[in-house]
Amino acid sequence: MIDMSKPQWYIICASFGYDYIVRDNILRMVESSNLHDYIFDVVVPEVEEVVENKDGKKKFVMRRKYPNYVFIKMIYTKQIWYMVRNTRGVRDFCTSADGKPLPMSPEDVKKAQLEKVKAEDLHVSVGDMVHIISGPLQDFTGEVKEIKLDTQKVKVSVSMFGRDTNVELEFGQIEKLM
């Protein structure tokens, strides 16, 4: 059973091209109606670097992670749901069969990188082997060479094309191999 009295992440489907407008409208509504105790964060996923093959050449392209979706961390109440649902540009929430907004699982929140991962929660140290869970190098494994706490990034040595290459990744993009 999901505890609806605690803040959860939900997915809002926005009209085409309205994701930033929806975010800004919800943030204005939070300020004007003093909803800070119910709506904690509103995020439009940023772009990610993707490898694209074009004319036989590999090219790195910046592409939107989840176009036309907005993530919101809120405490579900019928009133808050109604206010968000009727915000200009919102088509609907991702809902369950009964029509209630469906909160994201902790695994989905981690994969979408909505929560900042703290160094203590990472449980990784220099020399550990890690699995890359998102980004252009998804499903690669590598060895942690450096941990940058201030920027929340790690330097990982990954073997590509028979050669070790150092790449910089965010904490949320890796998980320790057991």
C-alpha positions as CSV (number, residue, x, y, z in Angstrom):
1,M,0.0,0.0,0.0
2,I,1.3,3.4,-0.9
3,D,1.4,6.1,1.8
4,M,-0.3,9.1,0.2
5,S,0.6,11.3,3.2
6,K,4.3,11.4,2.2
7,P,5.7,13.2,-0.7
8,Q,6.0,11.1,-3.8
9,W,7.1,11.7,-7.4
10,Y,4.4,11.7,-10.0
11,I,4.5,12.0,-13.8
12,I,2.5,14.8,-15.6
13,C,1.8,14.5,-19.3
14,A,2.1,17.9,-20.8
15,S,0.8,19.2,-24.2
16,F,3.4,19.2,-26.9
17,G,6.0,21.9,-26.2
18,Y,4.4,22.9,-22.9
19,D,6.7,21.1,-20.5
20,Y,8.5,24.3,-19.4
21,I,5.3,26.3,-19.4
22,V,3.7,23.7,-17.1
23,R,6.6,23.7,-14.7
24,D,6.6,27.5,-14.5
25,N,2.8,27.7,-14.1
26,I,2.9,25.1,-11.2
27,L,5.8,27.0,-9.5
28,R,3.8,30.2,-9.7
29,M,0.7,28.5,-8.3
30,V,2.8,27.1,-5.4
31,E,4.0,30.7,-4.6
32,S,0.7,32.4,-5.0
33,S,-1.4,29.8,-3.1
34,N,1.4,29.0,-0.5
35,L,1.4,25.3,-1.4
36,H,5.0,24.7,-0.2
37,D,3.7,22.0,2.3
38,Y,2.2,20.0,-0.6
39,I,4.3,20.5,-3.7
40,F,8.1,20.2,-3.1
41,D,9.7,20.0,-6.5
42,V,8.8,20.3,-10.2
43,V,11.3,19.1,-12.7
44,V,11.5,19.1,-16.5
45,P,14.2,16.5,-17.4
46,E,17.1,18.0,-19.2
47,V,18.9,16.8,-22.3
48,E,21.3,13.9,-22.5
49,E,24.0,13.1,-24.9
50,V,23.1,10.2,-27.2
51,V,25.2,8.4,-29.9
52,E,23.6,8.5,-33.3
53,N,24.7,6.8,-36.5
54,K,24.4,9.0,-39.5
55,D,25.9,8.2,-42.9
56,G,28.1,5.5,-41.3
57,K,29.6,8.0,-38.8
58,K,28.9,8.1,-35.1
59,K,27.8,11.4,-33.8
60,F,27.0,12.7,-30.3
61,V,23.7,14.5,-30.2
62,M,21.9,16.3,-27.4
63,R,18.4,15.0,-27.1
64,R,15.6,15.5,-24.6
65,K,15.3,12.6,-22.1
66,Y,11.5,12.6,-21.7
67,P,9.9,15.1,-24.0
68,N,6.4,16.4,-23.0
69,Y,6.7,15.0,-19.4
70,V,7.1,16.9,-16.2
71,F,7.9,15.3,-12.8
72,I,6.4,16.6,-9.6
73,K,7.1,15.7,-6.0
74,M,4.0,16.3,-4.0
75,I,1.7,15.0,-1.3
76,Y,-1.4,13.7,-3.1
77,T,-4.7,15.2,-2.0
78,K,-7.8,15.6,-4.2
79,Q,-7.5,19.4,-4.0
80,I,-3.8,19.5,-5.0
81,W,-4.5,16.9,-7.8
82,Y,-7.3,19.1,-9.1
83,M,-5.2,22.3,-9.0
84,V,-2.3,20.7,-10.8
85,R,-4.5,18.8,-13.3
86,N,-6.2,22.1,-14.3
87,T,-3.0,24.0,-14.9
88,R,-2.6,25.3,-18.4
89,G,-0.7,22.8,-20.6
90,V,-1.4,19.8,-18.4
91,R,-3.0,16.9,-20.3
92,D,-3.2,14.4,-17.4
93,F,-1.2,12.5,-14.7
94,C,0.1,9.0,-15.4
95,T,-2.7,7.2,-13.5
96,S,-3.6,3.8,-12.2
97,A,-6.7,1.9,-13.4
98,D,-8.9,3.7,-10.9
99,G,-7.9,7.2,-12.2
100,K,-5.7,8.2,-9.3
101,P,-2.2,9.5,-10.0
102,L,0.3,6.7,-9.8
103,P,3.5,7.5,-7.8
104,M,6.8,6.5,-9.4
105,S,8.7,3.6,-7.9
106,P,12.1,4.3,-6.1
107,E,13.8,2.5,-9.0
108,D,12.2,4.8,-11.6
109,V,13.0,7.9,-9.5
110,K,16.7,6.8,-9.4
111,K,16.8,6.0,-13.2
112,A,15.2,9.4,-14.0
113,Q,17.8,11.0,-11.7
114,L,15.2,13.1,-9.9
115,E,16.8,12.9,-6.5
116,K,20.4,14.0,-5.9
117,V,22.4,11.0,-4.7
118,K,24.6,11.8,-1.6
119,A,28.1,10.4,-1.4
120,E,27.1,8.4,1.7
121,D,24.3,6.7,-0.2
122,L,26.5,5.9,-3.1
123,H,28.6,3.3,-1.2
124,V,31.4,3.6,-3.8
125,S,35.0,4.2,-3.3
126,V,38.0,4.6,-5.6
127,G,38.9,1.2,-7.2
128,D,35.3,-0.2,-7.1
129,M,33.8,-1.7,-10.2
130,V,30.5,0.1,-11.2
131,H,27.7,-0.5,-13.7
132,I,26.6,2.6,-15.7
133,I,22.8,2.7,-15.6
134,S,22.0,5.7,-17.8
135,G,23.4,8.0,-20.4
136,P,25.3,7.2,-23.7
137,L,27.4,4.6,-21.9
138,Q,24.5,2.7,-20.4
139,D,25.2,-0.9,-19.6
140,F,29.0,-0.4,-19.6
141,T,31.1,-1.3,-16.6
142,G,34.2,0.4,-15.3
143,E,36.4,1.2,-12.4
144,V,36.0,4.3,-10.3
145,K,39.2,6.4,-10.5
146,E,38.1,9.6,-8.8
147,I,35.1,10.9,-6.7
148,K,34.3,14.6,-6.8
149,L,32.0,15.3,-3.9
150,D,31.5,19.0,-4.6
151,T,30.1,18.4,-8.2
152,Q,28.6,15.0,-7.4
153,K,30.5,13.4,-10.2
154,V,32.8,10.4,-10.5
155,K,35.5,9.6,-13.0
156,V,35.2,6.1,-14.3
157,S,37.6,4.1,-16.5
158,V,35.6,2.3,-19.1
159,S,37.0,-0.1,-21.8
160,M,35.9,1.0,-25.2
161,F,37.2,-0.4,-28.5
162,G,40.0,-2.2,-26.7
163,R,41.2,1.0,-24.9
164,D,40.6,2.4,-21.4
165,T,38.8,5.7,-21.5
166,N,38.1,8.0,-18.5
167,V,34.6,9.4,-18.5
168,E,32.9,11.7,-16.0
169,L,29.5,10.7,-14.7
170,E,27.0,11.9,-12.2
171,F,26.4,9.9,-9.0
172,G,22.9,8.9,-10.2
173,Q,24.3,7.3,-13.4
174,I,26.2,4.5,-11.6
175,E,25.6,1.6,-9.2
176,K,28.2,-0.5,-7.5
177,L,28.7,-4.0,-8.8
178,M,28.4,-6.7,-6.1
